[in-house]
Amino acid sequence: DDDNMHDKDKEEHQMVQLASAAFSAARVLAVNDDNVQIMVAVGTLKVVKMALEMGVNDSNKEEHVRTQNQRQQLTIGSFGLIRNLCGNDEIKTTLCIGNSNDPSSSVLPSILKGMRLYRTNASIQEHGCGTLAAMALRKPVNAMRIVQEEGPREIITAIRQHPMNVLVQRQGALAIRNIVSRLVSKTSSDEQQQQQQQGNNDTFTLGQN
C-alpha cells in the first residue's frame, strides 16, 4: 500500500545517505599507501564496486526523480573513493585493468559508463576525470587500457560540457597529460632501445621511422 511504499522509499533514501557518508569518510582516510592497503584488506574494493554498479545501472525514463538522484549520489561517492584509492600504484592497476585471476574486478567500464550517464553532473565529471588521471599516472599499461576503452572521448566531452567549471577543466587536463605523457615516454624509450640494439648504422632509418 501507499504507506509501505513511502516507508520503503524513506529507508532506501536513508541507506543511500549512509553509504554516501561512509564513502566520504573512507575517502578522507585514503590518503597514504598504508591506509589504502588496510582498506583493501577489509574488502573496500568489492563494496565500492558494487555501489558503483548500482549507481550506473541502466535506468528507465519512468524512474522517479528521487531514485535518479540516489543513483547519482552513489556514483559521486564511489567515484570519489576510487579516485583516492588510485593513489596506490598497485591498487590502481587492479581497479583499472583487474587482476590476473579476475579481469572483471576492473571498475574502468563503470567509471566511463557513469560519465556517459551523468554528463551534466559536474561533480561526477570532475571525479571521473580525476580518477582517470590518477589511474594513468606513472602507469603506461593503465593509460593504454583507458585509450582502448575510449576514455579520452569521455574526458574531452566532460571538458566541453563544463567549459566554465575550473575543477572539471583541471582534472580533464591532468587526465590528458597523464595519459599522453606516459605513452609518448614509453614509445621514445622503446625507440632508443631499438637503436642501441641495431647499432649506429641504422640510426638514420630509425629516426625517419
Secondary structure, 3 states (H helix, E strand, C coil): CHHHHHHHHHHHHHHHHHHHHHHHHHHHHCCCHHHHHHHHHCCHHHHHHHHHHHHCCCCCCCCCHHHHHHHHHHHHHHHHHHHHHCCCHHHHHHHHHCCCCCHHHCCHHHHHHHHHHCCCCHHHHHHHHHHHHHHHCCCHHHHHHHHHCCHHHHHHHHHHHCCCCHHHHHHHHHHHHHHHHHHHHHHHHHHHHHHHHHCHHHHHHHHHC
